Amino acid sequence: MSGDLSPIDTAKFVAARRAVDFVEDGMRVGLGTGSTAAWMVKCLGERVREEGLKIAGVPTSSRTAELARQVGIDVVSLDEARWLDLTIDGTDEYDSELALIKGGGGALLQEKIVATASDRMIVIADPSKRVETLGAFPLPIEVIPFGWQTSKALVEEMLESMDVLGQSATLRMNGEAPYVTDEGNHILDLHLRRIGNPRQLSLVLNQVPGVVENGLFIDICDMVVTGHGDGRVEVVDIEEGTLAEEQIDIAGAENLFADI
């Protein structure tokens, strides 16, 4: 292993490197947001430059769009692409049924729209993201700025009847000001500790006035590629019901990492 990469960075890199192998010439590909997804965009850009791979990338945030252009990926909007062959993104948590919590990077709305407009979604992760039950990671929900405190109070009241251990919500901040998403909205992080029924919670949250979308991704993810610090990857395909393990060559990883 290169001394320049920590075990967690190596895990992210090998997961990203394996995931981009599923991208084929001519595909329309959703590009996720976050630190692990940044590895994926870099690896995909490497294939574009070295193999002449021709794809159309649909980014899930302005940050991802900027990075994709930097590495040579043709960027188009979802409206231009209309429908995608594949989306590759990271996650904050995933369980055995490949239900996810996403939104730690603040792009959950675009991420969910892009993922659901895809034939397949592949999630890349390190082993810390695997959980028995969702909820240890705070669940983000995107809310409009108007009346956000009312939306927060309604959400906290609703949580009293849900199968969760915590019921508090906090406004995500960016320094001294509220965090603002690409759509101009705010994010509330729900500190639930455990989510007993993610499907029910997702449906109920989206009924609260002011809530635009929540970070529970249910029946959206088809495959998880989990990287490890020793270069191993595990590929779980829920459609095929398969689990495969491979070893990835990490040569050149530090060169990609230097620019992330």
C-alpha positions, 0 to 999 in steps of 0.5 A: 500500500502506498504510504500516502493513503490511509486505510480509509482512503484506500478503502474508498479508492478501491470501492470507486475503482471497482464500481467504475468498471460497470460503466460502459461506452455510451452510458448516461451515468449519474455522478454522486456527491461526497468524499467517496463519490469524488474518488469515483469521479476521479477514477471515471475521469481516468478511464475517459482520458486513458481508454477514450471512454465516452459517457454523459455524466449527470452530477448530483451537485455543483461540486460534483459538476465542477470536479467532473469537468476538471477530469474530462467527463462530459457533463449534461443535465438530467433534463438533457439525459432524460433517463440514466443507465447507471448512478454511482454514489456513496452513502452514510449508512446501509443495511442488509437490504441495501436501504440507505441513509444519504445526505451527509454531503447536503445533496440528498434531493438531487441524489435521490432524483438522479438515482430514481431516474436510473436503471441501476444504482451502485453504492460505494462505501467503506466498512464503517457504513454497514449497519444492522439497523439504520439511524446511528447517522443523523437522518437529513431532511431538506426543508424550505427556508420559509417556516422551517422552525414550524416544519421542525416542530411538526417533524419532532411531534410526528417522531413521537409516534414513530419507531425511533429512539431519538426525536430531536432535530437540528438545523445544519449550519455552515459556520454562523449561517444555516447551510443552504443546498443547491436548491436554496433550501435548509437541512434538518438533521434528525437524531434518531439513533435507531430507525425501526421502520425506514419505509414508514418513516420515509413516507410520513416525513414527506407528508410534513408541510415544508419537507421537500425530501428525506435522506432515506433511500428505500428500494433504490440501491441495487448493488453495494461495493465495499472497499477495505483498507487492504485493497479488497472489495466486496460486491453485493448484488441484491438483484442477483443475490450474490456476494463476490470478493476481489483484490484491487491493484492500488497502484497510482491511487496516490496520484488521483488522491493528490487532487481530491 
